[in-house]
Structure formats: C-alpha cells, structure tokens
C-alpha cells in the first residue's frame, strides 16, 4: 500500500487497484446500515430540528447546507449538513479546504462541528443509498479532479460507498493540505480492501466513544469555572492598585513591649 502511494506519476496506471476482499459483505452492510440509519434518524430528529432553528436564528442564511460530493464509482450526489459557516462562505474564494480556527465558522457552527451534530442530516443520504455509516469521507468533485492526477490509487477510495464516519476520520485530523490527503488515503484504502463485520463493529464502537467524549468536552466547557486569567483581567481592568509593601506592618517584640497598647 505504501509503495503504491509513492510511485511516480508515470507509473500510477500500473498500480494494483484496491478492491473489497469480502464482496458478499457489501449488500449485507448496506441493508444493516439502512436499518440503523432509519433508527438513528428517528432518535436524532429532535436534535436536528432544534439545531436547525438555532442556526437560523443566530446567523443569516438557511439552516441546512447542501454540496456536491463524489460517491461510489465516482458518481456525484448532494450531501446534506447543518450549516456551520457564514452564508455563501466561498463566494469570494471558490472551493477551498477549511483551515484551523477558520473565521468563516460561526460560534454555533463551531459547537456543531465539535459535537458532530452537523453531520446528523447525512443520515438522509444513507437512506437514499448514496452513503454508508462507515466509509471514506466523500470529497468534492473540484478536489477529486486534481487529486486523482497527483496521488496514486486515489479513485480506489470510491470502490465503496462514502461514510459519515470511518477509519481515516477517526485516526487522523481533517485535511488542510495535500500531504494530509495522502496520509488519509492510506487508511481509506486499507478500509476498502479489508472491510468486514469485525472492522465495522470496532469503528462503530470507537465512533460512539469519540462522540460521547466530544459532547462531554463541550459540556465541560459550558460549565467550567472562570480561569485565573479571566479573573485577573477583570481585577486589573478596574485600576485596582497593587501594593508592593505588605498592608500590615511587622512589629518586633521590642516595639510591642514599648507600645502603649501593652501598658496597663
């Protein structure tokens, strides 16, 4: 796998393709995930509706966000997410990857991203047969058209349906550069080749634990006590003078004996 990714561009066509070994499992996986997605959609529907209302009330623009992505066998489809950025965020830049601390992400959007609530509407894409619960993340066609010529076997990741969660998503951070894509592709191709009930079960369990951890972390941020820096900032903003000398004078034993307070 690693050797294939490092082949020079002229040898990309000779690289051995990655295909699922357990072909019988793919239709079983699809049917099982369809049932699970339907149940999850019923459970998360109130959360999606509440989050959509908050997005609509806190920033101009629609609550939901749709975007064209590349799915299985390079077929394009429309992905559905809760909007986490300002409306028409790419009107001036065109298609670009999100960056750390991206200024286009709203405050509510940052919370939705941290808790992955923005991904919940993609359960509709699973019910429409366009995505899976587990698989490589669907990429945008603008990026695929470039990456397929720069990275060996890149299109092999579309030999399975793209997923909401996956091995690469759990093991590595979001893509910010082409080197990040190369590292993630190795995990994606490993999943494509070795997809199995056991691997999917472990990914599901790890995803549930990660989701619980992220939600707990956000909850802790919401109730945490003020930090020392916050307290000091307020304290000094009121121009409170700091005393270089102790407020109370120190007296030695002799001065106390000579004091009138000690005479009767």
C-alpha positions as CSV (number, residue, x, y, z in Angstrom):
1,X,0.0,0.0,0.0
2,X,2.7,2.5,1.0
3,X,4.8,1.6,-2.1
4,X,1.8,2.2,-4.4
5,X,1.3,5.7,-2.9
6,X,4.9,6.6,-3.5
7,X,5.0,5.5,-7.2
8,X,6.0,8.3,-9.6
9,X,3.1,9.8,-11.7
10,X,4.1,7.9,-14.9
11,X,3.6,4.6,-13.0
12,X,0.2,5.4,-11.4
13,X,-1.7,3.4,-14.1
14,X,0.3,0.3,-13.2
15,X,-0.6,0.4,-9.5
16,X,-2.6,-2.5,-8.4
17,X,-6.2,-1.4,-7.6
18,X,-7.7,-1.8,-4.2
19,X,-11.0,-3.8,-4.0
20,X,-13.0,-5.2,-1.1
21,X,-12.0,-8.8,-0.5
22,X,-15.3,-9.7,1.1
23,X,-17.7,-8.8,-1.8
24,X,-20.5,-10.8,-0.1
25,X,-20.5,-8.4,2.9
26,X,-21.2,-5.2,0.9
27,X,-25.0,-5.9,0.3
28,X,-25.3,-7.1,3.9
29,X,-23.6,-3.9,5.1
30,X,-25.9,-1.8,3.0
31,X,-29.1,-3.4,4.4
32,X,-27.9,-3.3,8.0
33,X,-26.8,0.3,7.8
34,X,-30.1,1.3,6.2
35,X,-32.0,0.0,9.2
36,X,-29.6,1.6,11.7
37,X,-29.7,4.9,9.8
38,X,-33.5,4.9,10.0
39,X,-33.5,4.3,13.7
40,X,-30.8,6.9,14.3
41,X,-32.7,9.5,12.2
42,X,-35.8,9.0,14.4
43,X,-33.8,9.4,17.5
44,X,-31.8,12.4,16.3
45,X,-34.6,14.2,14.5
46,X,-35.5,16.5,17.5
47,X,-31.8,17.4,17.9
48,X,-31.5,18.2,14.2
49,X,-34.6,20.4,14.3
50,X,-33.5,22.3,17.4
51,X,-30.0,22.8,16.0
52,X,-31.5,24.0,12.7
53,X,-33.7,26.5,14.5
54,X,-30.7,27.9,16.4
55,X,-28.6,28.2,13.2
56,X,-31.4,30.0,11.5
57,X,-31.9,32.4,14.4
58,X,-28.2,33.2,15.1
59,X,-26.9,33.9,11.6
60,X,-28.3,35.0,8.2
61,X,-29.0,32.3,5.7
62,X,-30.6,28.8,5.6
63,X,-30.2,26.3,8.4
64,X,-29.2,23.4,6.1
65,X,-26.3,23.3,3.7
66,X,-26.0,21.2,0.6
67,X,-23.0,20.5,-1.5
68,X,-22.0,18.2,-4.4
69,X,-19.7,15.3,-3.4
70,X,-18.3,12.3,-5.2
71,X,-19.7,8.9,-4.1
72,X,-19.3,5.3,-5.1
73,X,-17.9,4.7,-8.6
74,X,-17.3,8.4,-9.0
75,X,-21.0,9.2,-9.1
76,X,-21.8,12.7,-7.8
77,X,-24.6,13.3,-5.3
78,X,-25.8,16.1,-3.0
79,X,-24.7,15.9,0.6
80,X,-26.9,17.5,3.4
81,X,-25.4,19.1,6.5
82,X,-26.3,21.7,9.1
83,X,-24.7,25.0,8.1
84,X,-21.7,25.8,10.2
85,X,-20.2,28.7,8.3
86,X,-21.4,32.1,7.3
87,X,-23.8,32.1,4.3
88,X,-22.1,31.9,0.9
89,X,-18.7,31.4,2.6
90,X,-16.9,30.6,-0.7
91,X,-18.4,33.3,-2.9
92,X,-15.1,35.2,-3.0
93,X,-12.6,32.3,-2.6
94,X,-14.2,29.5,-4.6
95,X,-13.8,25.9,-3.4
96,X,-11.1,25.7,-0.6
97,X,-10.4,23.5,2.3
98,X,-11.4,24.7,5.7
99,X,-8.5,25.8,7.9
100,X,-7.9,25.6,11.7
101,X,-9.7,28.4,13.5
102,X,-11.4,29.3,10.2
103,X,-13.0,32.7,10.6
104,X,-15.9,31.7,8.4
105,X,-17.2,29.2,11.0
106,X,-19.9,30.7,13.3
107,X,-19.9,30.3,17.0
108,X,-22.9,27.9,16.8
109,X,-21.2,26.2,13.9
110,X,-18.1,25.6,15.9
111,X,-20.2,23.8,18.6
112,X,-22.0,21.8,15.9
113,X,-18.7,20.7,14.4
114,X,-17.1,19.8,17.8
115,X,-20.1,17.6,18.7
116,X,-20.6,16.4,15.0
117,X,-24.2,17.3,15.2
118,X,-23.8,19.0,11.8
119,X,-23.3,15.5,10.3
120,X,-26.6,14.1,11.5
121,X,-28.6,15.1,8.4
122,X,-26.4,12.9,6.3
123,X,-28.5,10.0,7.6
124,X,-30.9,11.0,4.8
125,X,-28.1,10.3,2.3
126,X,-27.8,6.8,3.7
127,X,-31.5,6.2,3.3
128,X,-31.2,7.4,-0.3
129,X,-28.4,4.9,-1.0
130,X,-25.7,7.5,-1.6
131,X,-23.7,7.0,1.6
132,X,-22.9,4.5,4.3
133,X,-22.5,4.9,8.0
134,X,-18.8,3.8,7.7
135,X,-16.5,4.5,4.8
136,X,-14.2,7.1,3.3
137,X,-15.4,10.7,3.5
138,X,-17.0,11.9,0.3
139,X,-14.8,14.5,-1.4
140,X,-15.8,17.5,-3.6
141,X,-15.5,17.0,-7.4
142,X,-13.4,20.1,-7.7
143,X,-10.7,18.5,-5.5
144,X,-11.1,14.9,-6.9
145,X,-10.4,16.1,-10.4
146,X,-7.0,17.4,-9.2
147,X,-6.1,14.8,-6.6
148,X,-6.6,11.8,-8.9
149,X,-3.7,13.0,-11.1
150,X,-1.4,13.7,-8.1
151,X,-1.9,10.7,-5.9
152,X,-1.7,7.0,-6.9
153,X,-4.9,4.9,-6.4
154,X,-6.9,8.0,-5.3
155,X,-10.0,6.9,-7.1
156,X,-9.9,3.5,-5.5
157,X,-11.4,5.0,-2.4
158,X,-14.7,5.3,-4.3
159,X,-14.9,1.5,-4.7
160,X,-17.1,1.5,-1.6
161,X,-19.8,4.0,-0.5
162,X,-18.5,7.0,1.3
163,X,-19.4,7.2,5.0
164,X,-20.3,9.6,7.8
165,X,-17.5,8.1,10.0
166,X,-14.6,5.9,9.0
167,X,-11.1,4.6,9.8
168,X,-9.3,7.7,8.4
169,X,-11.6,10.2,10.1
170,X,-11.1,8.6,13.5
171,X,-7.3,8.2,13.2
172,X,-6.3,11.5,11.5
173,X,-7.4,15.2,11.7
174,X,-9.2,17.0,8.9
175,X,-7.4,17.7,5.6
176,X,-5.7,21.0,5.3
177,X,-3.0,20.1,2.7
178,X,-2.3,17.5,0.0
179,X,0.1,15.7,2.4
180,X,-2.9,15.2,4.8
181,X,-4.8,13.7,1.9
182,X,-2.0,11.2,1.2
183,X,-1.9,10.1,4.8
184,X,-5.6,9.7,5.0
185,X,-5.8,7.8,1.7
186,X,-3.6,5.0,3.1
187,X,-6.3,4.5,5.8
188,X,-9.1,4.7,3.3
189,X,-7.6,2.1,1.0
190,X,-6.9,-0.2,4.0
191,X,-10.6,0.0,4.8
192,X,-11.6,-0.5,1.2
193,X,-9.5,-3.7,1.0
194,X,-10.3,-5.1,4.4
195,X,-13.9,-4.0,5.1
196,X,-15.5,-6.7,7.2
197,X,-18.2,-7.0,10.0
198,X,-15.5,-7.0,12.7
199,X,-13.7,-3.9,11.4
200,X,-17.1,-2.1,11.1
201,X,-18.1,-3.1,14.6
202,X,-14.8,-1.7,16.0
203,X,-15.2,1.6,14.1
204,X,-18.8,2.0,15.3
205,X,-17.8,1.4,18.9
206,X,-14.8,3.8,18.6
207,X,-17.1,6.4,16.9
208,X,-19.6,6.2,19.8
209,X,-16.9,6.6,22.4
210,X,-15.4,9.5,20.5
211,X,-18.8,11.2,20.1
212,X,-19.5,10.8,23.8
213,X,-16.1,12.3,24.6
214,X,-16.6,15.3,22.3
215,X,-20.0,16.0,23.7
216,X,-18.7,15.7,27.3
217,X,-15.8,18.0,26.5
218,X,-18.2,20.7,25.1
219,X,-20.4,20.3,28.1
220,X,-17.5,20.8,30.4
221,X,-16.5,24.0,28.5
222,X,-20.0,25.3,29.0
223,X,-20.0,24.9,32.8
224,X,-16.3,25.3,33.7
225,X,-15.4,28.0,36.3
226,X,-13.6,31.2,35.2
227,X,-9.9,30.9,34.8
228,X,-7.2,32.8,36.7
229,X,-6.6,34.9,33.5
230,X,-10.2,35.9,33.3
231,X,-10.3,36.8,37.0
232,X,-7.1,38.8,36.7
233,X,-8.3,40.6,33.6
234,X,-11.4,41.9,35.4
235,X,-9.5,42.7,38.5
236,X,-6.9,44.9,36.7
237,X,-9.5,46.5,34.4
238,X,-10.9,48.3,37.5
239,X,-7.5,50.0,38.1
240,X,-7.0,48.4,41.4
241,X,-3.7,49.4,42.8
242,X,-1.3,46.7,43.8
243,X,0.7,47.1,47.0
244,X,4.4,46.5,46.7
245,X,4.7,46.5,50.5
246,X,2.7,44.4,53.0
247,X,-0.6,46.1,54.1
248,X,0.1,45.3,57.7
249,X,3.4,46.5,59.3
250,X,5.5,43.9,61.0
251,X,6.4,44.7,64.6
252,X,9.3,43.2,66.5
253,X,9.0,42.1,70.1
254,X,10.7,45.2,71.5
255,X,8.3,47.6,69.7
256,X,5.4,45.7,71.1
257,X,6.8,46.0,74.7
258,X,7.3,49.7,74.2
259,X,3.9,50.2,72.8
260,X,1.2,52.0,74.9
261,X,-1.1,49.1,74.0
262,X,1.0,46.8,76.2
263,X,1.0,49.1,79.2
264,X,-1.7,48.9,81.9
